[in-house]
Amino acid sequence: MEKIFFNVGKNLCDECALALRRFIGNIKGVDSIDVNEGNIVITFNDAEINGEELSRITKNSIERLGYKLIE
């Protein structure tokens, strides 16, 4: 299992956190997604999904919800 981390610098609202968990969590290969205090941690199986692809999908999803990533 691999992990990728994202920081948005502030808490996601409850609806946005739930939407992100539902969308990203349903991608084949994603084991878990933890959204807590502006930090997002995704655990995934790199044999089932490429980390770069998952990162791109997650970044796009976060931005569509109206949040900006802190690099």
CHARMM-style PDB file with segment names, atoms N, HN, CA, C and O in Angstrom:
ATOM      1  N   MET     1       0.833  -1.182   0.000  1.00  0.00      PROA
ATOM      2  CA  MET     1       0.000   0.000   0.000  1.00  0.00      PROA
ATOM      3  C   MET     1       0.878   1.246   0.000  1.00  0.00      PROA
ATOM      4  O   MET     1       1.925   1.304   0.645  1.00  0.00      PROA
ATOM      5  N   GLU     2       0.417   2.218  -0.736  1.00  0.00      PROA
ATOM      6  HN  GLU     2      -0.433   2.171  -1.260  1.00  0.00      PROA
ATOM      7  CA  GLU     2       1.083   3.510  -0.827  1.00  0.00      PROA
ATOM      8  C   GLU     2       0.171   4.575  -0.237  1.00  0.00      PROA
ATOM      9  O   GLU     2      -1.032   4.360  -0.088  1.00  0.00      PROA
ATOM     10  N   LYS     3       0.748   5.725   0.096  1.00  0.00      PROA
ATOM     11  HN  LYS     3       1.725   5.900  -0.025  1.00  0.00      PROA
ATOM     12  CA  LYS     3      -0.039   6.859   0.603  1.00  0.00      PROA
ATOM     13  C   LYS     3       0.362   8.111  -0.151  1.00  0.00      PROA
ATOM     14  O   LYS     3       1.528   8.310  -0.491  1.00  0.00      PROA
ATOM     15  N   ILE     4      -0.647   8.962  -0.408  1.00  0.00      PROA
ATOM     16  HN  ILE     4      -1.594   8.799  -0.131  1.00  0.00      PROA
ATOM     17  CA  ILE     4      -0.375  10.293  -0.924  1.00  0.00      PROA
ATOM     18  C   ILE     4      -1.062  11.301  -0.003  1.00  0.00      PROA
ATOM     19  O   ILE     4      -2.113  11.022   0.572  1.00  0.00      PROA
ATOM     20  N   PHE     5      -0.452  12.466   0.121  1.00  0.00      PROA
ATOM     21  HN  PHE     5       0.402  12.693  -0.346  1.00  0.00      PROA
ATOM     22  CA  PHE     5      -0.914  13.478   1.059  1.00  0.00      PROA
ATOM     23  C   PHE     5      -1.225  14.777   0.322  1.00  0.00      PROA
ATOM     24  O   PHE     5      -0.534  15.157  -0.623  1.00  0.00      PROA
ATOM     25  N   PHE     6      -2.285  15.449   0.778  1.00  0.00      PROA
ATOM     26  HN  PHE     6      -2.847  15.141   1.546  1.00  0.00      PROA
ATOM     27  CA  PHE     6      -2.677  16.745   0.240  1.00  0.00      PROA
ATOM     28  C   PHE     6      -2.979  17.657   1.410  1.00  0.00      PROA
ATOM     29  O   PHE     6      -3.458  17.207   2.451  1.00  0.00      PROA
ATOM     30  N   ASN     7      -2.695  18.952   1.238  1.00  0.00      PROA
ATOM     31  HN  ASN     7      -2.305  19.318   0.393  1.00  0.00      PROA
ATOM     32  CA  ASN     7      -2.978  19.940   2.270  1.00  0.00      PROA
ATOM     33  C   ASN     7      -3.749  21.088   1.633  1.00  0.00      PROA
ATOM     34  O   ASN     7      -3.290  21.696   0.667  1.00  0.00      PROA
ATOM     35  N   VAL     8      -4.924  21.378   2.182  1.00  0.00      PROA
ATOM     36  HN  VAL     8      -5.297  20.883   2.967  1.00  0.00      PROA
ATOM     37  CA  VAL     8      -5.710  22.507   1.685  1.00  0.00      PROA
ATOM     38  C   VAL     8      -5.655  23.684   2.651  1.00  0.00      PROA
ATOM     39  O   VAL     8      -6.202  24.748   2.359  1.00  0.00      PROA
ATOM     40  N   GLY     9      -5.004  23.509   3.798  1.00  0.00      PROA
ATOM     41  HN  GLY     9      -4.560  22.645   4.035  1.00  0.00      PROA
ATOM     42  CA  GLY     9      -4.777  24.610   4.715  1.00  0.00      PROA
ATOM     43  C   GLY     9      -5.951  24.984   5.598  1.00  0.00      PROA
ATOM     44  O   GLY     9      -5.803  25.783   6.522  1.00  0.00      PROA
ATOM     45  N   LYS    10      -7.108  24.418   5.325  1.00  0.00      PROA
ATOM     46  HN  LYS    10      -7.228  23.769   4.574  1.00  0.00      PROA
ATOM     47  CA  LYS    10      -8.266  24.688   6.183  1.00  0.00      PROA
ATOM     48  C   LYS    10      -9.193  23.484   6.114  1.00  0.00      PROA
ATOM     49  O   LYS    10      -9.105  22.660   5.204  1.00  0.00      PROA
ATOM     50  N   ASN    11     -10.079  23.402   7.090  1.00  0.00      PROA
ATOM     51  HN  ASN    11     -10.151  24.071   7.829  1.00  0.00      PROA
ATOM     52  CA  ASN    11     -11.010  22.277   7.129  1.00  0.00      PROA
ATOM     53  C   ASN    11     -11.966  22.324   5.946  1.00  0.00      PROA
ATOM     54  O   ASN    11     -12.448  23.390   5.562  1.00  0.00      PROA
ATOM     55  N   LEU    12     -12.230  21.167   5.379  1.00  0.00      PROA
ATOM     56  HN  LEU    12     -11.839  20.302   5.690  1.00  0.00      PROA
ATOM     57  CA  LEU    12     -13.267  21.065   4.358  1.00  0.00      PROA
ATOM     58  C   LEU    12     -14.612  21.024   5.077  1.00  0.00      PROA
ATOM     59  O   LEU    12     -14.721  20.446   6.158  1.00  0.00      PROA
ATOM     60  N   CYS    13     -15.629  21.630   4.484  1.00  0.00      PROA
ATOM     61  HN  CYS    13     -15.541  22.100   3.606  1.00  0.00      PROA
ATOM     62  CA  CYS    13     -16.959  21.545   5.089  1.00  0.00      PROA
ATOM     63  C   CYS    13     -17.381  20.076   5.076  1.00  0.00      PROA
ATOM     64  O   CYS    13     -16.839  19.277   4.312  1.00  0.00      PROA
ATOM     65  N   ASP    14     -18.340  19.726   5.915  1.00  0.00      PROA
ATOM     66  HN  ASP    14     -18.780  20.374   6.535  1.00  0.00      PROA
ATOM     67  CA  ASP    14     -18.761  18.331   6.043  1.00  0.00      PROA
ATOM     68  C   ASP    14     -19.243  17.742   4.724  1.00  0.00      PROA
ATOM     69  O   ASP    14     -18.919  16.601   4.394  1.00  0.00      PROA
ATOM     70  N   GLU    15     -20.022  18.525   3.965  1.00  0.00      PROA
ATOM     71  HN  GLU    15     -20.285  19.452   4.234  1.00  0.00      PROA
ATOM     72  CA  GLU    15     -20.544  18.020   2.687  1.00  0.00      PROA
ATOM     73  C   GLU    15     -19.423  17.785   1.680  1.00  0.00      PROA
ATOM     74  O   GLU    15     -19.447  16.801   0.941  1.00  0.00      PROA
ATOM     75  N   CYS    16     -18.445  18.681   1.649  1.00  0.00      PROA
ATOM     76  HN  CYS    16     -18.425  19.480   2.250  1.00  0.00      PROA
ATOM     77  CA  CYS    16     -17.320  18.533   0.722  1.00  0.00      PROA
ATOM     78  C   CYS    16     -16.455  17.339   1.098  1.00  0.00      PROA
ATOM     79  O   CYS    16     -16.020  16.583   0.229  1.00  0.00      PROA
ATOM     80  N   ALA    17     -16.206  17.170   2.392  1.00  0.00      PROA
ATOM     81  HN  ALA    17     -16.559  17.784   3.098  1.00  0.00      PROA
ATOM     82  CA  ALA    17     -15.415  16.025   2.845  1.00  0.00      PROA
ATOM     83  C   ALA    17     -16.122  14.724   2.491  1.00  0.00      PROA
ATOM     84  O   ALA    17     -15.481  13.770   2.052  1.00  0.00      PROA
ATOM     85  N   LEU    18     -17.443  14.679   2.680  1.00  0.00      PROA
ATOM     86  HN  LEU    18     -17.964  15.455   3.036  1.00  0.00      PROA
ATOM     87  CA  LEU    18     -18.213  13.484   2.345  1.00  0.00      PROA
ATOM     88  C   LEU    18     -18.190  13.220   0.844  1.00  0.00      PROA
ATOM     89  O   LEU    18     -18.030  12.077   0.415  1.00  0.00      PROA
ATOM     90  N   ALA    19     -18.348  14.267   0.051  1.00  0.00      PROA
ATOM     91  HN  ALA    19     -18.479  15.195   0.400  1.00  0.00      PROA
ATOM     92  CA  ALA    19     -18.317  14.119  -1.409  1.00  0.00      PROA
ATOM     93  C   ALA    19     -16.959  13.589  -1.865  1.00  0.00      PROA
ATOM     94  O   ALA    19     -16.891  12.712  -2.727  1.00  0.00      PROA
ATOM     95  N   LEU    20     -15.895  14.113  -1.296  1.00  0.00      PROA
ATOM     96  HN  LEU    20     -15.951  14.825  -0.596  1.00  0.00      PROA
ATOM     97  CA  LEU    20     -14.556  13.661  -1.660  1.00  0.00      PROA
ATOM     98  C   LEU    20     -14.353  12.203  -1.254  1.00  0.00      PROA
ATOM     99  O   LEU    20     -13.803  11.414  -2.023  1.00  0.00      PROA
ATOM    100  N   ARG    21     -14.797  11.844  -0.048  1.00  0.00      PROA
ATOM    101  HN  ARG    21     -15.244  12.484   0.576  1.00  0.00      PROA
ATOM    102  CA  ARG    21     -14.683  10.441   0.398  1.00  0.00      PROA
ATOM    103  C   ARG    21     -15.456   9.501  -0.521  1.00  0.00      PROA
ATOM    104  O   ARG    21     -14.971   8.425  -0.871  1.00  0.00      PROA
ATOM    105  N   ARG    22     -16.644   9.908  -0.903  1.00  0.00      PROA
ATOM    106  HN  ARG    22     -17.038  10.782  -0.619  1.00  0.00      PROA
ATOM    107  CA  ARG    22     -17.462   9.047  -1.767  1.00  0.00      PROA
ATOM    108  C   ARG    22     -16.854   8.892  -3.151  1.00  0.00      PROA
ATOM    109  O   ARG    22     -16.793   7.783  -3.683  1.00  0.00      PROA
ATOM    110  N   PHE    23     -16.402   9.998  -3.741  1.00  0.00      PROA
ATOM    111  HN  PHE    23     -16.452  10.899  -3.309  1.00  0.00      PROA
ATOM    112  CA  PHE    23     -15.876   9.935  -5.101  1.00  0.00      PROA
ATOM    113  C   PHE    23     -14.529   9.215  -5.148  1.00  0.00      PROA
ATOM    114  O   PHE    23     -14.367   8.242  -5.884  1.00  0.00      PROA
ATOM    115  N   ILE    24     -13.571   9.692  -4.365  1.00  0.00      PROA
ATOM    116  HN  ILE    24     -13.703  10.483  -3.767  1.00  0.00      PROA
ATOM    117  CA  ILE    24     -12.230   9.111  -4.389  1.00  0.00      PROA
ATOM    118  C   ILE    24     -12.252   7.703  -3.792  1.00  0.00      PROA
ATOM    119  O   ILE    24     -11.568   6.806  -4.286  1.00  0.00      PROA
ATOM    120  N   GLY    25     -13.024   7.515  -2.748  1.00  0.00      PROA
ATOM    121  HN  GLY    25     -13.579   8.244  -2.347  1.00  0.00      PROA
ATOM    122  CA  GLY    25     -13.092   6.215  -2.087  1.00  0.00      PROA
ATOM    123  C   GLY    25     -13.660   5.110  -2.955  1.00  0.00      PROA
ATOM    124  O   GLY    25     -13.423   3.932  -2.689  1.00  0.00      PROA
ATOM    125  N   ASN    26     -14.406   5.473  -3.990  1.00  0.00      PROA
ATOM    126  HN  ASN    26     -14.598   6.430  -4.206  1.00  0.00      PROA
ATOM    127  CA  ASN    26     -14.986   4.464  -4.879  1.00  0.00      PROA
ATOM    128  C   ASN    26     -14.113   4.133  -6.080  1.00  0.00      PROA
ATOM    129  O   ASN    26     -14.496   3.307  -6.908  1.00  0.00      PROA
ATOM    130  N   ILE    27     -12.954   4.757  -6.189  1.00  0.00      PROA
ATOM    131  HN  ILE    27     -12.643   5.428  -5.516  1.00  0.00      PROA
ATOM    132  CA  ILE    27     -12.044   4.454  -7.282  1.00  0.00      PROA
ATOM    133  C   ILE    27     -11.362   3.116  -6.991  1.00  0.00      PROA
ATOM    134  O   ILE    27     -10.894   2.875  -5.878  1.00  0.00      PROA
ATOM    135  N   LYS    28     -11.313   2.258  -7.998  1.00  0.00      PROA
ATOM    136  HN  LYS    28     -11.692   2.454  -8.902  1.00  0.00      PROA
ATOM    137  CA  LYS    28     -10.693   0.939  -7.827  1.00  0.00      PROA
ATOM    138  C   LYS    28      -9.226   1.106  -7.435  1.00  0.00      PROA
ATOM    139  O   LYS    28      -8.469   1.815  -8.098  1.00  0.00      PROA
ATOM    140  N   GLY    29      -8.846   0.452  -6.365  1.00  0.00      PROA
ATOM    141  HN  GLY    29      -9.461  -0.124  -5.826  1.00  0.00      PROA
ATOM    142  CA  GLY    29      -7.479   0.522  -5.866  1.00  0.00      PROA
ATOM    143  C   GLY    29      -7.315   1.413  -4.654  1.00  0.00      PROA
ATOM    144  O   GLY    29      -6.308   1.321  -3.953  1.00  0.00      PROA
ATOM    145  N   VAL    30      -8.296   2.281  -4.392  1.00  0.00      PROA
ATOM    146  HN  VAL    30      -9.114   2.355  -4.961  1.00  0.00      PROA
ATOM    147  CA  VAL    30      -8.226   3.148  -3.215  1.00  0.00      PROA
ATOM    148  C   VAL    30      -8.709   2.362  -2.002  1.00  0.00      PROA
ATOM    149  O   VAL    30      -9.829   1.850  -1.980  1.00  0.00      PROA
ATOM    150  N   ASP    31      -7.852   2.277  -1.001  1.00  0.00      PROA
ATOM    151  HN  ASP    31      -6.942   2.692  -1.018  1.00  0.00      PROA
ATOM    152  CA  ASP    31      -8.179   1.532   0.214  1.00  0.00      PROA
ATOM    153  C   ASP    31      -8.890   2.415   1.232  1.00  0.00      PROA
ATOM    154  O   ASP    31      -9.870   1.994   1.846  1.00  0.00      PROA
ATOM    155  N   SER    32      -8.391   3.654   1.412  1.00  0.00      PROA
ATOM    156  HN  SER    32      -7.595   3.996   0.912  1.00  0.00      PROA
ATOM    157  CA  SER    32      -9.034   4.557   2.368  1.00  0.00      PROA
ATOM    158  C   SER    32      -8.690   5.996   2.033  1.00  0.00      PROA
ATOM    159  O   SER    32      -7.692   6.282   1.372  1.00  0.00      PROA
ATOM    160  N   ILE    33      -9.539   6.888   2.503  1.00  0.00      PROA
ATOM    161  HN  ILE    33     -10.350   6.656   3.039  1.00  0.00      PROA
ATOM    162  CA  ILE    33      -9.289   8.324   2.373  1.00  0.00      PROA
ATOM    163  C   ILE    33      -9.665   8.968   3.698  1.00  0.00      PROA
ATOM    164  O   ILE    33     -10.777   8.797   4.198  1.00  0.00      PROA
ATOM    165  N   ASP    34      -8.722   9.708   4.251  1.00  0.00      PROA
ATOM    166  HN  ASP    34      -7.820   9.847   3.844  1.00  0.00      PROA
ATOM    167  CA  ASP    34      -8.928  10.373   5.532  1.00  0.00      PROA
ATOM    168  C   ASP    34      -8.870  11.880   5.306  1.00  0.00      PROA
ATOM    169  O   ASP    34      -7.873  12.404   4.810  1.00  0.00      PROA
ATOM    170  N   VAL    35      -9.938  12.564   5.670  1.00  0.00      PROA
ATOM    171  HN  VAL    35     -10.748  12.138   6.073  1.00  0.00      PROA
ATOM    172  CA  VAL    35     -10.020  14.019   5.536  1.00  0.00      PROA
ATOM    173  C   VAL    35     -10.128  14.580   6.945  1.00  0.00      PROA
ATOM    174  O   VAL    35     -11.120  14.355   7.639  1.00  0.00      PROA
ATOM    175  N   ASN    36      -9.081  15.328   7.369  1.00  0.00      PROA
ATOM    176  HN  ASN    36      -8.275  15.510   6.805  1.00  0.00      PROA
ATOM    177  CA  ASN    36      -9.061  15.810   8.739  1.00  0.00      PROA
ATOM    178  C   ASN    36      -8.253  17.101   8.838  1.00  0.00      PROA
ATOM    179  O   ASN    36      -7.081  17.135   8.462  1.00  0.00      PROA
ATOM    180  N   GLU    37      -8.874  18.147   9.336  1.00  0.00      PROA
ATOM    181  HN  GLU    37      -9.826  18.119   9.641  1.00  0.00      PROA
ATOM    182  CA  GLU    37      -8.218  19.425   9.610  1.00  0.00      PROA
ATOM    183  C   GLU    37      -7.405  19.948   8.427  1.00  0.00      PROA
ATOM    184  O   GLU    37      -6.271  20.394   8.601  1.00  0.00      PROA
ATOM    185  N   GLY    38      -7.978  19.895   7.232  1.00  0.00      PROA
ATOM    186  HN  GLY    38      -8.899  19.533   7.091  1.00  0.00      PROA
ATOM    187  CA  GLY    38      -7.323  20.447   6.056  1.00  0.00      PROA
ATOM    188  C   GLY    38      -6.310  19.530   5.410  1.00  0.00      PROA
ATOM    189  O   GLY    38      -5.690  19.891   4.410  1.00  0.00      PROA
ATOM    190  N   ASN    39      -6.135  18.352   5.969  1.00  0.00      PROA
ATOM    191  HN  ASN    39      -6.638  18.059   6.782  1.00  0.00      PROA
ATOM    192  CA  ASN    39      -5.217  17.367   5.413  1.00  0.00      PROA
ATOM    193  C   ASN    39      -5.995  16.190   4.854  1.00  0.00      PROA
ATOM    194  O   ASN    39      -6.981  15.739   5.437  1.00  0.00      PROA
ATOM    195  N   ILE    40      -5.534  15.708   3.723  1.00  0.00      PROA
ATOM    196  HN  ILE    40      -4.733  16.074   3.250  1.00  0.00      PROA
ATOM    197  CA  ILE    40      -6.174  14.565   3.075  1.00  0.00      PROA
ATOM    198  C   ILE    40      -5.099  13.513   2.846  1.00  0.00      PROA
ATOM    199  O   ILE    40      -4.056  13.792   2.253  1.00  0.00      PROA
ATOM    200  N   VAL    41      -5.365  12.301   3.323  1.00  0.00      PROA
ATOM    201  HN  VAL    41      -6.211  12.074   3.805  1.00  0.00      PROA
ATOM    202  CA  VAL    41      -4.432  11.192   3.156  1.00  0.00      PROA
ATOM    203  C   VAL    41      -5.182  10.071   2.452  1.00  0.00      PROA
ATOM    204  O   VAL    41      -6.236   9.628   2.907  1.00  0.00      PROA
ATOM    205  N   ILE    42      -4.622   9.623   1.340  1.00  0.00      PROA
ATOM    206  HN  ILE    42      -3.765   9.983   0.971  1.00  0.00      PROA
ATOM    207  CA  ILE    42      -5.244   8.539   0.578  1.00  0.00      PROA
ATOM    208  C   ILE    42      -4.293   7.356   0.575  1.00  0.00      PROA
ATOM    209  O   ILE    42      -3.130   7.474   0.189  1.00  0.00      PROA
ATOM    210  N   THR    43      -4.806   6.212   1.012  1.00  0.00      PROA
ATOM    211  HN  THR    43      -5.751   6.115   1.325  1.00  0.00      PROA
ATOM    212  CA  THR    43      -4.060   4.958   0.973  1.00  0.00      PROA
ATOM    213  C   THR    43      -4.584   4.161  -0.207  1.00  0.00      PROA
ATOM    214  O   THR    43      -5.792   3.983  -0.360  1.00  0.00      PROA
ATOM    215  N   PHE    44      -3.663   3.680  -1.048  1.00  0.00      PROA
ATOM    216  HN  PHE    44      -2.681   3.825  -0.925  1.00  0.00      PROA
ATOM    217  CA  PHE    44      -4.087   2.991  -2.260  1.00  0.00      PROA
ATOM    218  C   PHE    44      -3.121   1.877  -2.635  1.00  0.00      PROA
ATOM    219  O   PHE    44      -1.981   1.837  -2.173  1.00  0.00      PROA
ATOM    220  N   ASN    45      -3.599   0.983  -3.477  1.00  0.00      PROA
ATOM    221  HN  ASN    45      -4.526   1.016  -3.852  1.00  0.00      PROA
ATOM    222  CA  ASN    45      -2.810  -0.125  -3.986  1.00  0.00      PROA
ATOM    223  C   ASN    45      -2.233   0.302  -5.331  1.00  0.00      PROA
ATOM    224  O   ASN    45      -2.970   0.447  -6.306  1.00  0.00      PROA
ATOM    225  N   ASP    46      -0.930   0.502  -5.384  1.00  0.00      PROA
ATOM    226  HN  ASP    46      -0.331   0.384  -4.591  1.00  0.00      PROA
ATOM    227  CA  ASP    46      -0.313   0.989  -6.617  1.00  0.00      PROA
ATOM    228  C   ASP    46      -0.310  -0.047  -7.738  1.00  0.00      PROA
ATOM    229  O   ASP    46       0.028   0.282  -8.875  1.00  0.00      PROA
ATOM    230  N   ALA    47      -0.680  -1.290  -7.439  1.00  0.00      PROA
ATOM    231  HN  ALA    47      -0.955  -1.557  -6.516  1.00  0.00      PROA
ATOM    232  CA  ALA    47      -0.820  -2.296  -8.489  1.00  0.00      PROA
ATOM    233  C   ALA    47      -2.145  -2.125  -9.235  1.00  0.00      PROA
ATOM    234  O   ALA    47      -2.302  -2.617 -10.353  1.00  0.00      PROA
ATOM    235  N   GLU    48      -3.099  -1.423  -8.608  1.00  0.00      PROA
ATOM    236  HN  GLU    48      -2.971  -1.024  -7.701  1.00  0.00      PROA
ATOM    237  CA  GLU    48      -4.420  -1.236  -9.210  1.00  0.00      PROA
ATOM    238  C   GLU    48      -4.634   0.157  -9.783  1.00  0.00      PROA
ATOM    239  O   GLU    48      -5.404   0.326 -10.729  1.00  0.00      PROA
ATOM    240  N   ILE    49      -3.962   1.157  -9.219  1.00  0.00      PROA
ATOM    241  HN  ILE    49      -3.337   1.020  -8.450  1.00  0.00      PROA
ATOM    242  CA  ILE    49      -4.091   2.521  -9.737  1.00  0.00      PROA
ATOM    243  C   ILE    49      -2.748   3.232  -9.611  1.00  0.00      PROA
ATOM    244  O   ILE    49      -2.048   3.107  -8.606  1.00  0.00      PROA
ATOM    245  N   ASN    50      -2.418   3.959 -10.631  1.00  0.00      PROA
ATOM    246  HN  ASN    50      -2.987   4.060 -11.448  1.00  0.00      PROA
ATOM    247  CA  ASN    50      -1.180   4.725 -10.677  1.00  0.00      PROA
ATOM    248  C   ASN    50      -1.297   5.921  -9.733  1.00  0.00      PROA
ATOM    249  O   ASN    50      -2.303   6.630  -9.745  1.00  0.00      PROA
ATOM    250  N   GLY    51      -0.271   6.142  -8.920  1.00  0.00      PROA
ATOM    251  HN  GLY    51       0.546   5.566  -8.910  1.00  0.00      PROA
ATOM    252  CA  GLY    51      -0.281   7.246  -7.961  1.00  0.00      PROA
ATOM    253  C   GLY    51      -0.402   8.611  -8.607  1.00  0.00      PROA
ATOM    254  O   GLY    51      -1.052   9.505  -8.064  1.00  0.00      PROA
ATOM    255  N   GLU    52       0.224   8.778  -9.771  1.00  0.00      PROA
ATOM    256  HN  GLU    52       0.752   8.053 -10.212  1.00  0.00      PROA
ATOM    257  CA  GLU    52       0.141  10.068 -10.466  1.00  0.00      PROA
ATOM    258  C   GLU    52      -1.275  10.332 -10.964  1.00  0.00      PROA
ATOM    259  O   GLU    52      -1.767  11.457 -10.882  1.00  0.00      PROA
ATOM    260  N   GLU    53      -1.919   9.305 -11.473  1.00  0.00      PROA
ATOM    261  HN  GLU    53      -1.519   8.391 -11.539  1.00  0.00      PROA
ATOM    262  CA  GLU    53      -3.302   9.439 -11.949  1.00  0.00      PROA
ATOM    263  C   GLU    53      -4.239   9.749 -10.782  1.00  0.00      PROA
ATOM    264  O   GLU    53      -5.100  10.623 -10.886  1.00  0.00      PROA
ATOM    265  N   LEU    54      -4.070   9.034  -9.681  1.00  0.00      PROA
ATOM    266  HN  LEU    54      -3.370   8.324  -9.597  1.00  0.00      PROA
ATOM    267  CA  LEU    54      -4.892   9.270  -8.494  1.00  0.00      PROA
ATOM    268  C   LEU    54      -4.664  10.681  -7.958  1.00  0.00      PROA
ATOM    269  O   LEU    54      -5.612  11.346  -7.540  1.00  0.00      PROA
ATOM    270  N   SER    55      -3.434  11.131  -7.970  1.00  0.00      PROA
ATOM    271  HN  SER    55      -2.664  10.591  -8.310  1.00  0.00      PROA
ATOM    272  CA  SER    55      -3.119  12.481  -7.514  1.00  0.00      PROA
ATOM    273  C   SER    55      -3.796  13.529  -8.393  1.00  0.00      PROA
ATOM    274  O   SER    55      -4.350  14.502  -7.883  1.00  0.00      PROA
ATOM    275  N   ARG    56      -3.753  13.334  -9.708  1.00  0.00      PROA
ATOM    276  HN  ARG    56      -3.302  12.543 -10.121  1.00  0.00      PROA
ATOM    277  CA  ARG    56      -4.391  14.269 -10.639  1.00  0.00      PROA
ATOM    278  C   ARG    56      -5.898  14.316 -10.402  1.00  0.00      PROA
ATOM    279  O   ARG    56      -6.484  15.397 -10.344  1.00  0.00      PROA
ATOM    280  N   ILE    57      -6.521  13.162 -10.267  1.00  0.00      PROA
ATOM    281  HN  ILE    57      -6.046  12.283 -10.314  1.00  0.00      PROA
ATOM    282  CA  ILE    57      -7.969  13.092 -10.035  1.00  0.00      PROA
ATOM    283  C   ILE    57      -8.326  13.794  -8.721  1.00  0.00      PROA
ATOM    284  O   ILE    57      -9.296  14.550  -8.659  1.00  0.00      PROA
ATOM    285  N   THR    58      -7.544  13.543  -7.684  1.00  0.00      PROA
ATOM    286  HN  THR    58      -6.756  12.929  -7.734  1.00  0.00      PROA
ATOM    287  CA  THR    58      -7.818  14.130  -6.372  1.00  0.00      PROA
ATOM    288  C   THR    58      -7.654  15.643  -6.411  1.00  0.00      PROA
ATOM    289  O   THR    58      -8.499  16.366  -5.882  1.00  0.00      PROA
ATOM    290  N   LYS    59      -6.579  16.136  -7.029  1.00  0.00      PROA
ATOM    291  HN  LYS    59      -5.893  15.548  -7.459  1.00  0.00      PROA
ATOM    292  CA  LYS    59      -6.364  17.585  -7.126  1.00  0.00      PROA
ATOM    293  C   LYS    59      -7.519  18.253  -7.860  1.00  0.00      PROA
ATOM    294  O   LYS    59      -8.019  19.290  -7.423  1.00  0.00      PROA
ATOM    295  N   ASN    60      -7.939  17.666  -8.966  1.00  0.00      PROA
ATOM    296  HN  ASN    60      -7.532  16.824  -9.321  1.00  0.00      PROA
ATOM    297  CA  ASN    60      -9.072  18.231  -9.719  1.00  0.00      PROA
ATOM    298  C   ASN    60     -10.341  18.246  -8.873  1.00  0.00      PROA
ATOM    299  O   ASN    60     -11.094  19.219  -8.892  1.00  0.00      PROA
ATOM    300  N   SER    61     -10.574  17.173  -8.137  1.00  0.00      PROA
ATOM    301  HN  SER    61      -9.963  16.382  -8.121  1.00  0.00      PROA
ATOM    302  CA  SER    61     -11.775  17.079  -7.299  1.00  0.00      PROA
ATOM    303  C   SER    61     -11.759  18.135  -6.197  1.00  0.00      PROA
ATOM    304  O   SER    61     -12.776  18.772  -5.924  1.00  0.00      PROA
ATOM    305  N   ILE    62     -10.610  18.315  -5.571  1.00  0.00      PROA
ATOM    306  HN  ILE    62      -9.783  17.798  -5.793  1.00  0.00      PROA
ATOM    307  CA  ILE    62     -10.482  19.307  -4.505  1.00  0.00      PROA
ATOM    308  C   ILE    62     -10.748  20.709  -5.051  1.00  0.00      PROA
ATOM    309  O   ILE    62     -11.458  21.500  -4.431  1.00  0.00      PROA
ATOM    310  N   GLU    63     -10.176  21.008  -6.209  1.00  0.00      PROA
ATOM    311  HN  GLU    63      -9.599  20.365  -6.713  1.00  0.00      PROA
ATOM    312  CA  GLU    63     -10.371  22.332  -6.800  1.00  0.00      PROA
ATOM    313  C   GLU    63     -11.810  22.550  -7.244  1.00  0.00      PROA
ATOM    314  O   GLU    63     -12.318  23.666  -7.142  1.00  0.00      PROA
ATOM    315  N   ARG    64     -12.472  21.518  -7.730  1.00  0.00      PROA
ATOM    316  HN  ARG    64     -12.059  20.611  -7.812  1.00  0.00      PROA
ATOM    317  CA  ARG    64     -13.886  21.651  -8.114  1.00  0.00      PROA
ATOM    318  C   ARG    64     -14.780  21.919  -6.913  1.00  0.00      PROA
ATOM    319  O   ARG    64     -15.843  22.527  -7.040  1.00  0.00      PROA
ATOM    320  N   LEU    65     -14.338  21.456  -5.741  1.00  0.00      PROA
ATOM    321  HN  LEU    65     -13.475  20.962  -5.638  1.00  0.00      PROA
ATOM    322  CA  LEU    65     -15.099  21.721  -4.521  1.00  0.00      PROA
ATOM    323  C   LEU    65     -14.845  23.135  -3.994  1.00  0.00      PROA
ATOM    324  O   LEU    65     -15.472  23.558  -3.022  1.00  0.00      PROA
ATOM    325  N   GLY    66     -13.925  23.867  -4.634  1.00  0.00      PROA
ATOM    326  HN  GLY    66     -13.416  23.524  -5.423  1.00  0.00      PROA
ATOM    327  CA  GLY    66     -13.673  25.258  -4.262  1.00  0.00      PROA
ATOM    328  C   GLY    66     -12.501  25.474  -3.326  1.00  0.00      PROA
ATOM    329  O   GLY    66     -12.362  26.557  -2.758  1.00  0.00      PROA
ATOM    330  N   TYR    67     -11.656  24.471  -3.152  1.00  0.00      PROA
ATOM    331  HN  TYR    67     -11.769  23.591  -3.614  1.00  0.00      PROA
ATOM    332  CA  TYR    67     -10.506  24.580  -2.278  1.00  0.00      PROA
ATOM    333  C   TYR    67      -9.227  24.643  -3.111  1.00  0.00      PROA
ATOM    334  O   TYR    67      -9.181  24.166  -4.245  1.00  0.00      PROA
ATOM    335  N   LYS    68      -8.205  25.234  -2.529  1.00  0.00      PROA
ATOM    336  HN  LYS    68      -8.242  25.621  -1.608  1.00  0.00      PROA
ATOM    337  CA  LYS    68      -6.907  25.314  -3.201  1.00  0.00      PROA
ATOM    338  C   LYS    68      -5.887  24.504  -2.404  1.00  0.00      PROA
ATOM    339  O   LYS    68      -5.861  24.541  -1.174  1.00  0.00      PROA
ATOM    340  N   LEU    69      -5.064  23.785  -3.124  1.00  0.00      PROA
ATOM    341  HN  LEU    69      -5.084  23.755  -4.123  1.00  0.00      PROA
ATOM    342  CA  LEU    69      -4.022  22.989  -2.487  1.00  0.00      PROA
ATOM    343  C   LEU    69      -2.848  23.868  -2.092  1.00  0.00      PROA
ATOM    344  O   LEU    69      -2.507  24.819  -2.796  1.00  0.00      PROA
ATOM    345  N   ILE    70      -2.237  23.547  -0.971  1.00  0.00      PROA
ATOM    346  HN  ILE    70      -2.514  22.774  -0.399  1.00  0.00      PROA
ATOM    347  CA  ILE    70      -1.002  24.188  -0.546  1.00  0.00      PROA
ATOM    348  C   ILE    70       0.111  23.225  -0.933  1.00  0.00      PROA
ATOM    349  O   ILE    70       0.145  22.083  -0.476  1.00  0.00      PROA
ATOM    350  N   GLU    71       1.006  23.690  -1.765  1.00  0.00      PROA
ATOM    351  HN  GLU    71       0.979  24.618  -2.136  1.00  0.00      PROA
ATOM    352  CA  GLU    71       2.104  22.823  -2.248  1.00  0.00      PROA
ATOM    353  C   GLU    71       3.220  22.773  -1.252  1.00  0.00      PROA
ATOM    354  OT1 GLU    71       4.224  22.099  -1.483  1.00  0.00      PROA
TER     355      GLU     71
END
